[in-house]
Amino acid sequence: MKQSLITKMLLIGTLILSFGFQSCSSVKTIDQSKLEGYWQLKTLKGESANEAFKTPVPDLKFNFAENNIYGTGGCNRYTGVFSLTDKNEFSAKNPVATMRACMDANKEPQFFAALSTPNMKLSLENEGNTLLFSKGSDVILEFVKSEELISQKDILGQ
């Protein structure tokens, strides 16, 4: 009888601990409405976007209705299909871009490669005004909330 009681207590304790650990390790899914709007690149693999781009800085917008992202890469416009899991894992395989000749130095190819990194973790910081794309402990892309995408007119200098 005493052995049975001890076994039951251990079983109950184990169940309580396992549920406790699951709730601690669970990831809170980012509310899609917090990702709406325009985002402007702040850093590309730790480098300031203002230093990496002499052209307009890349930007990003999510279209959840069609699972698309779009924006400017500094010189060219881009769009692509993305996925975002309930664990905040983001993937956008090879967004397509226009093929304009870029006259100013920029790291647009590196930006597109970084944006195509599979299974990056998305997180929001600074009260939802900073969007991080991370792989492990490395921040690949950092965006800040912006008022609007840079217009095509601004890119063409008209």
NORQUI-V489680 format. One record per helix or strand of 2 or more residues. SS is the DSSP state (a for helix, b for strand). FROM is the first residue (numbers start at 1). TO is the last residue. If there is no record, write none. Layout:
((SS FROM TO) (SS FROM TO))
This chain:
((a 2 25) (a 32 34) (b 38 44) (b 47 48) (a 49 52) (b 59 63) (b 68 72) (b 77 81) (b 83 84) (b 89 91) (b 96 97) (a 108 115) (b 120 125) (b 130 135) (b 138 146) (a 152 156))
